[in-house]
Amino acid sequence: MTATPEDFDRPLLPPPHVREKPAFGVAGLPMAGAALVLTLAGLALVGFGIAGLAGDFALGQGAAVTVLVLGGLTVVAAAAAAGGLTMIEPGEARVIQFLGRYVGTVRLDGLRWVNPFTTRRRVSTRIRNHETAVMKVNDAEGNPIEIAAVVVWYVNDTARAMFEVDDFVAFVGIQTETAVRHIATTYPYDAHGEDQRLSLRENAEEITRTLSAEIAARVQAAGVGVIESRITHLAYAPEIAGAMLRRQQAGAVVAARQRIVEGAVGMVELALERLAAREVVELDEERKAAMVSNLLVVLCSDKEAHPVVNAGSLYH
């Protein structure tokens, strides 16, 4: 039996309000150069206007004021242009909003220029790990067990991560713990006897695939993708660990005894067949039974056998 993503109830998620889209942006270095040129030109105009008002140049009063105002506007324009510069590191993105409305995401790293009147929120798109704490839950048979897992995830939709949930990092943590608890209560810790159900201990690969699929379905609303998940800790709770250990030991002893008996019976059959084929000795049914009994005792005993030599005849 193989676990599939359909083995669990998928959470009913509302349709997303926003999805990631690329935002308008241009290379930042040319805009930085333009902002520098505008700043220098604006400062020069402001200085020229002030000098004109002071009478250092043959400018009229109105012309000097005009030059001063034009220089001030140029400096303001340069400051606005510089305000649109955004530095984006590798493994990061910027979520752009204009007047509270989502307008796009910039993922290209380096110096970029966007609308200076927008707000830019940083989102890490690097791969992350989340390891749950060791949780005590009851498995499918009601036995208390301890379980913990680690999930490897990343943000694949920055818009949904920022606007669909309050805190996508905390959301991933809570949903991961919920999925781990659900998996632990769905399957037994160990399969016993002829039970063909999947178990947490014996079917780790199938269980982790189901766990990854369930976590991915739960965090989909936050724009998060799951790379893989693994169970990092699995054990019976301390209060029943001793009893379960004895149960496992008893099962191991029984299985070992079965193998020993099967081997001993085969050896006895082979011994009787070879004695008869080579006509070493003829044994009646009673002596065959005695020989079988003695051989089984010797072969199946868990202690060293001490043979007794018969100094008389075969029958005495």
N, C-alpha and C positions, 0 to 999 in steps of 0.2 A: 504494500500500500504506500502511495506517495502523496505527500501533502501538496495541496495546490492553493492558490490564493482564494479560491472559492470556498475553502473550508471554514471561513469565518464570515460573520455578518458585517458587511461594509457599512460604515457610518453614512448616514444621509446628510450630505453637505449641500449648503445653499449654493446657487450659481455665483461665480465671482463677480464682483462689481467692477473691478479693473483688472487688466492684464498688462504685462510689461510691453512697452514699445520704445523704440529708439527716440531720444530727444534731439532737438536741433542743437548743433554745436559745430564749431570750426576749430582749426588748429590755434593753439594759444600763443605761440611765439610771435607770429605776425601781429596779432592784436596787442600783445605786450609792447612790441616796438611802436605800433601806432599810438598807444596810450602814452608812451614816453615822449614821442614827438609832439603830441597835442599838449602835454604838460609843459614842455619847454616853450612851445609857441605861446601858450596861454600866459605863462609867467613873463615872457618877453613883452607881450601886449599889455599886461597889467603894469609892468615897469615903465613902458613907453607912455601909457596913459597918465600915470602918476607924474612922470616927468613933464608931460604936456600941461597938466594942471598947475605944476609948480613954475611954469614959464621957462623951462629949460629948452623947449622946442617951440618953433613957431606954429603952434596949433591953436585953433580957436577953442574956446571953452566947451562948446558943444562937441567938437570933434574929439577932444581929449576924453570927455565922458563916454563917448561912443566906443572909443578904443579901449577904455578901461572896462566897460561892460562886456565888450566882445572878448577881451582877455579872460574875464571872470567866467564867462560862459564856456570858453574853451577849456579852462581848468576843470570846470564841473563835468564837461563831456569826457575829458580824459579820466577823471575819477570814476565816472560811471563805466567807462570802457574797462578800466582796470578792475572794477568790481565784478565783472563777468568772468575773470580768470579763475580757473579751478584746477588744482593739482590732484590727479587721480593716480594712486599707486597700483601696481599689479595686484590682482586678486581683490579689487574693490570696485564699487560702482557708486554713482551718485543718482539719487532719485530726485527729480526736478519737479517743483510745484510752482505754479503761478496763480497768485490770489487764492490759494487753497486748493486749486485744481491740479490734478496730476497731468503733466504734459509729456513725460517720457523719462528714460533712464540713459545715462551715459556710462558705457562700460569700457570704452577705449582709454587705456592708461596714458599718462603723460600730462602735459599742460594743455588744457582745453578751455575754450571760451563759449559761454552760454549767455542767455539773456540775463543781464545784471540785476534785473528786478525780480528774479525768481529766488526761491529758497532751495537749498541743496542739502539733502540728507545722505550721510554716508552709510553704505551697506557693504559688509564683507561678503564676498562670494567664495572665500576659501573653503576648503574641505575641513569639517570639524568632527570631533568625537564627543559623544555624550555617553557617560557610563552611569547606569542607575545604581542606587544604593541596594544593598542586600535586603530583599523583601521576604517576609514570611507569609506564605499563602498556603491554601489547601489544594492539592492536586485533584484530578478527576475522581479519585477513590476516597477523598476526604483526608488523606494523610498530610500533615503539616510539613512543608518543605521550605527551604531557603533558596532563592533564585536571584540572579542579577545578570544584566546584559549590557552590551555596549553597541551603539549604533553610529555608523559613519554617514554623515549627511552634509548637504550643501544647499545654498539658496540658488534656485534656478529661475525664480520669478520674483524680482525685487519689488514690483508693485504690490503683489499679493502679500509678500512678507511684511511690507510696511503698513498696508491699509486694510487687510482682511482680518488681522488679529491684533490684539493689543501689544503683545511681546512675543515675537516668533521664537526666540530662544527658549523662553519659559514654556511656550506652547509645545515645542518639540519634546522637552523634558517630561512634561506631564503626560502627553500622548504616548511616549515611549513606555513609561511605567504602566500606563493603562493596558497597552498591548501585551507587555510581558506578563502582567497579572492574568489577563484573559487566556494567554497561551498556557500558563501554568495550571489554570483551573480546567482547561479543556482536555488535557492529556494526563495520563498517569505517570508517576515518576518512573516506574519500572513495569514491564509486562511479565506476567507470571503464567507458567503452564502453557496451555494452548491458546492463550489470548493473543490474537493477531493485531491488536490495536497498536498504533504508534505510541512510543513512550519517550519521555524526555531524555532518559539516559541512553537508550539504545538507538534512537533515530535522530541524532543531533542534526544531521544535514537537512533532513526533511523538515524538522521543526524550525530551524533557523530560516529556511526559505519561506515558510509560512509566516514567521515572525516579521521578516523583512517586508513581505507583501502587506501585512496588516499595518505596520508602522507607516509605510508609504501611503496607504489609503487614508490613514488618520491625519497625517501632516500635509496632505495635498492642498488643503485650504490655505495653508500658510506659504505656498509657493516653494516648498522644500522638497528636494529629491533625496532618496535614500540609496546609498551605494551598497551597504551590506549591514548586517547585524549578527552578533554572536552572543551566545550565552556564556558568560564568564565565570559564573558560580552556580553550582547546583548540588544540593545536599539535603538529606533529611534534617528536620529540625532536631535540636539536641534532645528534646524530651522523648523522641521515639527512635533516635539514631541507634541506640543499643539494641532494641528489639528488632529493628529492620536488619541490622548487621547479623544477628543470630539467624534470622530468616534466610538471608542470602547465604550464610555459611551452611545452613542445613540443606538448602537447595544444591549447593556445590557438592556437598558430601553425597547426597542421593545420586546426582549425576555421575560422580566418580565411581560410586558403587555399581551403577548400571553398566558402565564401561568395563569395570573389572569382571563382573559376572559374565558379560557377553564374551570377553576374551577367554575366561576360564572354561566356559562351556565349549568354545571352539577348540581349545587345547585338549580337553578330555576327549572330544569326538575324534580328533586327529590321532591321539594316543591309542584309542581302541581300534581305529581303522588300521593303523600300522601294525599293531600286535596281531590282528587277525590276518592281514595280508602276508606277513612274514612267518606266520605260524610259530611264533615264539612260544606261546602258551595258549591253551584252550581254557576259557573261563565260562562257567555257567552263568545264568542270569543273576543269581545271588551274589557271586563273586564280582561280577561286573558292577552290580549296584554298590558293593562295598568299595571297589576301586574308585568308582565315580565319586562317592562320598568323601573318600580320603583325599583325592586330588582337588576337589572343590574346596575342602577345608584348608588345604595347604595354599592354594592359589588365591583364595578370597580373604584369607586372614590378614588383618592389619598388623599382626605381630609375627615375628619369626617362628616358624614351626619347628618342633623338635621331634624327629622321626624315632619310632621304636622298631628295632630290628627283630624280626620273627626268626628265632633259632630253630624252630620245628619245621613241619611240613607246611605246605600251602594252606591246609585246612586246619592246622592245629598250631 
